[in-house]
Amino acid sequence: MIHRIILAVGLVTASIAASQTSATAGDPYGMAQVWSHNFSMNRPWHGNYYNQMYGQPLALIVPPTAHMRQTYSWGVSQNLMYPIHHQFGRSANSPGAARGRFYGTPKWPSHTDQFGTYYVRGPW
């Protein structure tokens, strides 16, 4: 009986904590979410290259819990990790990138960003 009460109190506490939308200085995960949101408001989700099969940048949807991406470079090592800032909303109405001038994949690519596939977190 006491285990059920503790479980019920824990579930209520977790649901109250999950319903709060404002981040405080003591909450590093909430602050990271605010930073990602602010970053994605004024920057595009794609880079300078388009995917060869689609003729435009391709969004690779990853789970919303994914927060870092790894990029690889050939030759002199430039293997870096970057945060994934952008997240699709449920009301995203256009499937592609904004029209623009994108570069194709070079004949001899030297970096994974040159393939035109970019990580975007999913809305679920």
N, CA, C and O atoms as a DFTB+ gen file, in Angstrom:
496 C
 N C O
     1  1       0.819      -1.189       0.000
     2  2       0.000       0.000       0.000
     3  2       0.867       1.259       0.000
     4  3       0.601       2.202      -0.745
     5  1       1.899       1.266       0.836
     6  2       2.763       2.447       0.907
     7  2       3.502       2.662      -0.413
     8  3       3.777       3.801      -0.789
     9  1       3.829       1.567      -1.125
    10  2       4.508       1.697      -2.418
    11  2       3.603       2.377      -3.444
    12  3       4.073       3.176      -4.255
    13  1       2.306       2.062      -3.412
    14  2       1.369       2.693      -4.343
    15  2       1.220       4.184      -4.055
    16  3       1.098       4.986      -4.980
    17  1       1.230       4.550      -2.799
    18  2       1.117       5.968      -2.434
    19  2       2.365       6.723      -2.886
    20  3       2.267       7.817      -3.441
    21  1       3.521       6.143      -2.651
    22  2       4.767       6.785      -3.068
    23  2       4.806       6.910      -4.592
    24  3       5.232       7.936      -5.121
    25  1       4.363       5.871      -5.292
    26  2       4.325       5.919      -6.746
    27  2       3.365       7.005      -7.229
    28  3       3.691       7.739      -8.162
    29  1       2.201       7.119      -6.618
    30  2       1.226       8.137      -7.016
    31  2       1.770       9.544      -6.774
    32  3       1.609      10.424      -7.619
    33  1       2.409       9.759      -5.632
    34  2       2.994      11.069      -5.338
    35  2       4.116      11.389      -6.335
    36  3       4.243      12.528      -6.783
    37  1       4.919      10.394      -6.675
    38  2       5.986      10.599      -7.648
    39  2       5.443      10.952      -9.029
    40  3       5.990      11.821      -9.708
    41  1       4.366      10.281      -9.450
    42  2       3.771      10.592     -10.752
    43  2       3.174      11.993     -10.788
    44  3       3.308      12.699     -11.787
    45  1       2.516      12.401      -9.706
    46  2       1.942      13.747      -9.646
    47  2       3.056      14.791      -9.673
    48  3       2.946      15.800     -10.371
    49  1       4.113      14.554      -8.925
    50  2       5.241      15.488      -8.911
    51  2       5.889      15.585     -10.293
    52  3       6.236      16.679     -10.737
    53  1       6.051      14.462     -10.968
    54  2       6.647      14.467     -12.305
    55  2       5.767      15.193     -13.304
    56  3       6.279      15.908     -14.165
    57  1       4.443      15.025     -13.210
    58  2       3.556      15.707     -14.155
    59  2       3.531      17.205     -13.900
    60  3       3.409      17.983     -14.846
    61  1       3.643      17.633     -12.637
    62  2       3.700      19.067     -12.335
    63  2       5.007      19.650     -12.852
    64  3       5.012      20.746     -13.412
    65  1       6.107      18.940     -12.675
    66  2       7.402      19.426     -13.155
    67  2       7.436      19.489     -14.677
    68  3       8.051      20.393     -15.242
    69  1       6.784      18.541     -15.347
    70  2       6.786      18.534     -16.809
    71  2       5.900      19.626     -17.384
    72  3       6.111      20.044     -18.523
    73  1       4.914      20.101     -16.630
    74  2       3.997      21.109     -17.155
    75  2       4.568      22.523     -17.068
    76  3       4.006      23.445     -17.658
    77  1       5.664      22.711     -16.351
    78  2       6.267      24.037     -16.265
    79  2       7.015      24.334     -17.550
    80  3       7.794      23.509     -18.026
    81  1       6.776      25.530     -18.122
    82  2       7.381      25.865     -19.410
    83  2       8.506      26.877     -19.292
    84  3       9.255      27.056     -20.252
    85  1       8.656      27.532     -18.182
    86  2       9.718      28.522     -18.052
    87  2      10.951      27.873     -17.433
    88  3      10.845      27.009     -16.562
    89  1      12.110      28.300     -17.894
    90  2      13.374      27.761     -17.393
    91  2      13.964      28.728     -16.375
    92  3      13.839      29.945     -16.508
    93  1      14.599      28.173     -15.373
    94  2      15.263      28.983     -14.358
    95  2      16.764      28.774     -14.476
    96  3      17.226      27.873     -15.178
    97  1      17.509      29.604     -13.792
    98  2      18.973      29.533     -13.859
    99  2      19.498      28.233     -13.259
   100  3      20.588      27.795     -13.626
   101  1      18.765      27.610     -12.357
   102  2      19.214      26.371     -11.743
   103  2      18.884      25.132     -12.549
   104  3      19.263      24.028     -12.156
   105  1      18.187      25.283     -13.665
   106  2      17.775      24.152     -14.484
   107  2      18.582      24.138     -15.778
   108  3      18.201      24.807     -16.738
   109  1      19.705      23.383     -15.830
   110  2      20.551      23.432     -17.034
   111  2      19.864      22.886     -18.271
   112  3      20.121      23.379     -19.370
   113  1      18.988      21.872     -18.135
   114  2      18.304      21.320     -19.303
   115  2      17.275      22.311     -19.846
   116  3      17.100      22.423     -21.060
   117  1      16.607      23.020     -18.964
   118  2      15.656      24.034     -19.403
   119  2      16.354      25.198     -20.079
   120  3      15.848      25.735     -21.064
   121  1      17.505      25.594     -19.566
   122  2      18.264      26.686     -20.175
   123  2      18.788      26.267     -21.555
   124  3      18.804      27.076     -22.483
   125  1      19.210      25.021     -21.688
   126  2      19.680      24.542     -22.989
   127  2      18.539      24.562     -24.005
   128  3      18.755      24.870     -25.177
   129  1      17.320      24.233     -23.557
   130  2      16.163      24.280     -24.453
   131  2      15.884      25.714     -24.888
   132  3      15.568      25.949     -26.054
   133  1      15.995      26.669     -23.982
   134  2      15.783      28.077     -24.317
   135  2      16.851      28.551     -25.296
   136  3      16.534      29.257     -26.253
   137  1      18.104      28.179     -25.076
   138  2      19.186      28.568     -25.989
   139  2      18.956      27.989     -27.383
   140  3      19.127      28.683     -28.385
   141  1      18.567      26.708     -27.441
   142  2      18.308      26.083     -28.736
   143  2      17.160      26.775     -29.453
   144  3      17.225      26.995     -30.662
   145  1      16.123      27.114     -28.727
   146  2      14.980      27.805     -29.328
   147  2      15.404      29.162     -29.883
   148  3      15.049      29.509     -31.010
   149  1      16.152      29.921     -29.109
   150  2      16.600      31.238     -29.571
   151  2      17.539      31.122     -30.768
   152  3      17.474      31.943     -31.683
   153  1      18.401      30.126     -30.774
   154  2      19.318      29.917     -31.895
   155  2      18.553      29.593     -33.171
   156  3      18.873      30.105     -34.243
   157  1      17.543      28.743     -33.048
   158  2      16.830      28.290     -34.238
   159  2      15.846      29.322     -34.774
   160  3      15.356      29.164     -35.892
   161  1      15.544      30.356     -34.029
   162  2      14.602      31.361     -34.509
   163  2      15.178      32.240     -35.617
   164  3      14.417      32.745     -36.443
   165  1      16.483      32.436     -35.662
   166  2      17.038      33.329     -36.668
   167  2      18.115      32.679     -37.538
   168  3      18.912      33.383     -38.160
   169  1      18.148      31.352     -37.588
   170  2      19.107      30.648     -38.426
   171  2      18.401      29.511     -39.161
   172  3      17.486      28.906     -38.603
   173  1      18.798      29.204     -40.392
   174  2      18.154      28.111     -41.119
   175  2      18.575      26.752     -40.560
   176  3      19.615      26.634     -39.913
   177  1      17.764      25.740     -40.813
   178  2      18.052      24.401     -40.307
   179  2      19.045      23.664     -41.205
   180  3      19.551      22.610     -40.821
   181  1      19.328      24.190     -42.372
   182  2      20.173      23.503     -43.337
   183  2      21.477      24.266     -43.543
   184  3      21.637      25.395     -43.079
   185  1      22.394      23.629     -44.243
   186  2      23.672      24.247     -44.558
   187  2      23.718      24.704     -46.003
   188  3      22.681      25.004     -46.596
   189  1      24.917      24.759     -46.574
   190  2      25.104      25.300     -47.915
   191  2      24.995      24.264     -49.028
   192  3      25.111      24.626     -50.198
   193  1      24.776      22.989     -48.709
   194  2      24.787      21.944     -49.715
   195  2      23.416      21.295     -49.837
   196  3      22.653      21.249     -48.873
   197  1      23.108      20.791     -51.037
   198  2      21.859      20.068     -51.231
   199  2      22.139      18.585     -51.401
   200  3      23.242      18.189     -51.778
   201  1      21.129      17.768     -51.118
   202  2      21.233      16.331     -51.279
   203  2      21.080      16.002     -52.757
   204  3      20.185      16.533     -53.415
   205  1      21.928      15.144     -53.285
   206  2      21.936      14.853     -54.717
   207  2      20.637      14.211     -55.191
   208  3      20.218      14.458     -56.322
   209  1      19.991      13.399     -54.367
   210  2      18.779      12.709     -54.798
   211  2      17.567      13.646     -54.863
   212  3      16.676      13.447     -55.689
   213  1      17.531      14.660     -54.000
   214  2      16.341      15.496     -53.897
   215  2      16.509      16.886     -54.481
   216  3      15.512      17.569     -54.719
   217  1      17.720      17.321     -54.716
   218  2      17.946      18.639     -55.279
   219  2      17.759      19.764     -54.283
   220  3      17.731      20.930     -54.678
   221  1      17.633      19.456     -53.019
   222  2      17.512      20.436     -51.945
   223  2      18.053      19.798     -50.666
   224  3      18.226      18.581     -50.619
   225  1      18.323      20.591     -49.631
   226  2      18.810      19.991     -48.380
   227  2      17.798      18.997     -47.815
   228  3      16.589      19.205     -47.919
   229  1      18.290      17.933     -47.228
   230  2      17.446      16.871     -46.696
   231  2      17.500      16.901     -45.177
   232  3      18.582      16.917     -44.590
   233  1      16.338      16.908     -44.542
   234  2      16.253      16.880     -43.083
   235  2      16.192      15.432     -42.616
   236  3      15.281      14.693     -42.989
   237  1      17.145      15.034     -41.813
   238  2      17.152      13.708     -41.208
   239  2      16.523      13.855     -39.830
   240  3      17.120      14.445     -38.930
   241  1      15.318      13.317     -39.665
   242  2      14.582      13.471     -38.416
   243  2      15.145      12.516     -37.376
   244  3      15.218      11.308     -37.602
   245  1      15.543      13.069     -36.233
   246  2      16.061      12.282     -35.118
   247  2      15.115      12.457     -33.942
   248  3      14.325      13.402     -33.936
   249  1      15.166      11.576     -32.942
   250  2      14.287      11.719     -31.784
   251  2      14.516      13.045     -31.063
   252  3      15.620      13.587     -31.111
   253  1      13.491      13.574     -30.395
   254  2      13.652      14.860     -29.708
   255  2      14.621      14.802     -28.536
   256  3      15.039      15.846     -28.035
   257  1      14.982      13.621     -28.096
   258  2      15.950      13.503     -27.007
   259  2      17.389      13.612     -27.507
   260  3      18.305      13.794     -26.705
   261  1      17.600      13.504     -28.827
   262  2      18.944      13.676     -29.383
   263  2      19.310      15.148     -29.303
   264  3      18.505      16.007     -29.660
   265  1      20.500      15.443     -28.845
   266  2      20.867      16.839     -28.680
   267  2      22.245      17.176     -29.253
   268  3      22.620      18.348     -29.279
   269  1      23.005      16.184     -29.712
   270  2      24.323      16.440     -30.291
   271  2      24.455      15.660     -31.596
   272  3      23.845      14.606     -31.773
   273  1      25.271      16.205     -32.512
   274  2      25.573      15.513     -33.762
   275  2      27.076      15.498     -33.963
   276  3      27.787      16.392     -33.504
   277  1      27.546      14.482     -34.648
   278  2      28.969      14.309     -34.916
   279  2      29.220      14.552     -36.396
   280  3      28.494      14.027     -37.240
   281  1      30.232      15.337     -36.720
   282  2      30.627      15.535     -38.108
   283  2      32.040      14.990     -38.287
   284  3      32.874      15.069     -37.385
   285  1      32.285      14.441     -39.461
   286  2      33.578      13.842     -39.755
   287  2      34.203      14.528     -40.949
   288  3      33.506      14.987     -41.854
   289  1      35.521      14.595     -40.945
   290  2      36.264      15.188     -42.040
   291  2      37.407      14.263     -42.406
   292  3      38.012      13.628     -41.542
   293  1      37.697      14.194     -43.700
   294  2      38.802      13.374     -44.167
   295  2      40.067      14.213     -44.207
   296  3      40.007      15.442     -44.258
   297  1      41.196      13.556     -44.185
   298  2      42.470      14.271     -44.200
   299  2      42.840      14.685     -42.789
   300  3      42.849      13.856     -41.879
   301  1      43.143      15.955     -42.602
   302  2      43.455      16.457     -41.274
   303  2      42.187      16.360     -40.432
   304  3      41.136      16.868     -40.823
   305  1      42.286      15.724     -39.307
   306  2      41.104      15.414     -38.510
   307  2      40.399      16.672     -38.016
   308  3      40.991      17.513     -37.340
   309  1      39.132      16.779     -38.367
   310  2      38.261      17.844     -37.871
   311  2      36.961      17.227     -37.389
   312  3      35.887      17.753     -37.682
   313  1      37.032      16.137     -36.667
   314  2      35.846      15.469     -36.162
   315  2      35.322      16.266     -34.977
   316  3      35.970      16.348     -33.934
   317  1      34.145      16.850     -35.147
   318  2      33.596      17.746     -34.139
   319  2      32.185      17.337     -33.746
   320  3      31.497      16.634     -34.486
   321  1      31.767      17.786     -32.578
   322  2      30.397      17.585     -32.124
   323  2      29.719      18.939     -32.019
   324  3      30.284      19.892     -31.482
   325  1      28.494      19.011     -32.541
   326  2      27.705      20.231     -32.497
   327  2      26.348      19.934     -31.883
   328  3      25.868      18.806     -31.994
   329  1      25.715      20.904     -31.238
   330  2      24.356      20.686     -30.742
   331  2      23.348      20.714     -31.884
   332  3      23.557      21.392     -32.891
   333  1      22.263      19.980     -31.724
   334  2      21.158      20.012     -32.681
   335  2      20.146      21.011     -32.131
   336  3      19.483      20.736     -31.131
   337  1      20.023      22.160     -32.773
   338  2      19.151      23.208     -32.263
   339  2      17.732      23.122     -32.809
   340  3      16.778      23.352     -32.066
   341  1      17.571      22.802     -34.073
   342  2      16.278      22.924     -34.733
   343  2      15.361      21.755     -34.445
   344  3      15.804      20.615     -34.306
   345  1      14.089      22.054     -34.358
   346  2      13.076      21.035     -34.109
   347  2      11.853      21.361     -34.950
   348  3      11.358      22.488     -34.934
   349  1      11.366      20.353     -35.692
   350  2      10.148      20.546     -36.468
   351  2       8.966      20.644     -35.537
   352  3       8.882      19.914     -34.549
   353  1       8.057      21.536     -35.844
   354  2       6.802      21.605     -35.115
   355  2       5.766      20.737     -35.797
   356  3       5.957      20.320     -36.939
   357  1       4.700      20.467     -35.125
   358  2       3.632      19.658     -35.717
   359  2       2.938      20.399     -36.842
   360  3       2.318      19.766     -37.697
   361  1       3.023      21.714     -36.868
   362  2       2.335      22.492     -37.889
   363  2       3.266      22.895     -39.034
   364  3       2.970      23.851     -39.751
   365  1       4.373      22.194     -39.220
   366  2       5.276      22.512     -40.328
   367  2       4.541      22.230     -41.634
   368  3       4.105      21.104     -41.873
   369  1       4.402      23.252     -42.481
   370  2       3.583      23.081     -43.673
   371  2       4.387      22.876     -44.941
   372  3       3.837      22.369     -45.918
   373  1       5.641      23.238     -44.980
   374  2       6.416      23.040     -46.204
   375  2       7.478      21.978     -45.955
   376  3       8.228      22.072     -44.983
   377  1       7.551      20.974     -46.813
   378  2       8.485      19.874     -46.558
   379  2       9.935      20.185     -46.871
   380  3      10.818      19.469     -46.398
   381  1      10.219      21.219     -47.644
   382  2      11.583      21.440     -48.080
   383  2      12.193      22.709     -47.528
   384  3      11.599      23.412     -46.710
   385  1      13.385      22.979     -47.994
   386  2      14.107      24.182     -47.599
   387  2      13.622      25.360     -48.441
   388  3      13.011      25.178     -49.494
   389  1      13.900      26.542     -47.968
   390  2      13.582      27.735     -48.745
   391  2      14.422      27.731     -50.014
   392  3      15.556      27.252     -50.018
   393  1      13.862      28.262     -51.078
   394  2      14.589      28.291     -52.346
   395  2      15.839      29.150     -52.207
   396  3      15.801      30.236     -51.630
   397  1      16.905      28.664     -52.725
   398  2      18.159      29.399     -52.646
   399  2      19.213      28.732     -53.492
   400  3      18.950      27.741     -54.174
   401  1      20.388      29.275     -53.443
   402  2      21.498      28.706     -54.198
   403  2      22.287      27.792     -53.275
   404  3      22.934      28.245     -52.331
   405  1      22.222      26.508     -53.561
   406  2      22.954      25.526     -52.787
   407  2      24.022      24.888     -53.655
   408  3      23.890      24.815     -54.877
   409  1      25.065      24.434     -53.019
   410  2      26.139      23.738     -53.723
   411  2      25.824      22.249     -53.793
   412  3      25.214      21.694     -52.880
   413  1      26.237      21.615     -54.867
   414  2      26.119      20.166     -54.962
   415  2      27.268      19.502     -54.212
   416  3      28.228      20.162     -53.816
   417  1      27.160      18.203     -54.024
   418  2      28.245      17.471     -53.377
   419  2      29.467      17.501     -54.293
   420  3      29.356      17.155     -55.469
   421  1      30.627      17.906     -53.781
   422  2      31.827      17.965     -54.627
   423  2      32.203      16.586     -55.169
   424  3      31.777      15.558     -54.641
   425  1      32.996      16.585     -56.215
   426  2      33.438      15.324     -56.801
   427  2      34.241      14.513     -55.796
   428  3      34.148      13.286     -55.768
   429  1      35.023      15.190     -54.976
   430  2      35.782      14.538     -53.914
   431  2      35.383      15.177     -52.581
   432  3      36.064      16.089     -52.113
   433  1      34.289      14.713     -51.960
   434  2      33.866      15.341     -50.696
   435  2      34.909      15.143     -49.604
   436  3      35.568      14.106     -49.532
   437  1      35.042      16.150     -48.766
   438  2      36.019      16.078     -47.683
   439  2      35.379      16.220     -46.306
   440  3      36.086      16.226     -45.298
   441  1      34.066      16.334     -46.247
   442  2      33.390      16.525     -44.967
   443  2      31.972      15.984     -45.075
   444  3      31.377      16.026     -46.152
   445  1      31.422      15.478     -43.977
   446  2      30.076      14.919     -44.006
   447  2      29.004      15.985     -44.224
   448  3      27.904      15.655     -44.667
   449  1      29.288      17.238     -43.929
   450  2      28.309      18.301     -44.186
   451  2      28.101      18.539     -45.676
   452  3      27.110      19.163     -46.056
   453  1      28.992      18.068     -46.522
   454  2      28.888      18.306     -47.957
   455  2      27.925      17.350     -48.658
   456  3      27.740      17.448     -49.871
   457  1      27.311      16.432     -47.920
   458  2      26.346      15.514     -48.520
   459  2      24.927      16.064     -48.511
   460  3      24.042      15.469     -49.128
   461  1      24.681      17.179     -47.833
   462  2      23.375      17.827     -47.872
   463  2      22.325      17.226     -46.969
   464  3      21.139      17.492     -47.164
   465  1      22.706      16.426     -45.989
   466  2      21.770      15.846     -45.037
   467  2      22.031      16.468     -43.674
   468  3      23.158      16.453     -43.180
   469  1      20.973      17.020     -43.066
   470  2      21.125      17.771     -41.822
   471  2      20.148      17.236     -40.775
   472  3      19.006      16.899     -41.089
   473  1      20.608      17.164     -39.542
   474  2      19.803      16.640     -38.450
   475  2      18.801      17.673     -37.956
   476  3      19.136      18.843     -37.775
   477  1      17.571      17.228     -37.742
   478  2      16.512      18.052     -37.170
   479  2      15.750      17.159     -36.195
   480  3      15.398      16.027     -36.527
   481  1      15.497      17.672     -34.992
   482  2      14.770      16.868     -33.992
   483  2      13.296      16.788     -34.341
   484  3      12.714      17.742     -34.857
   485  1      12.704      15.651     -34.056
   486  2      11.296      15.422     -34.348
   487  2      10.376      16.061     -33.325
   488  3      10.827      16.434     -32.242
   489  1       9.084      16.197     -33.647
   490  2       8.142      16.901     -32.770
   491  2       7.487      16.039     -31.701
   492  3       6.763      16.580     -30.865
   493  1       7.702      14.734     -31.684
   494  2       6.941      13.895     -30.762
   495  2       7.506      13.894     -29.381
   496  3       6.969      13.230     -28.494
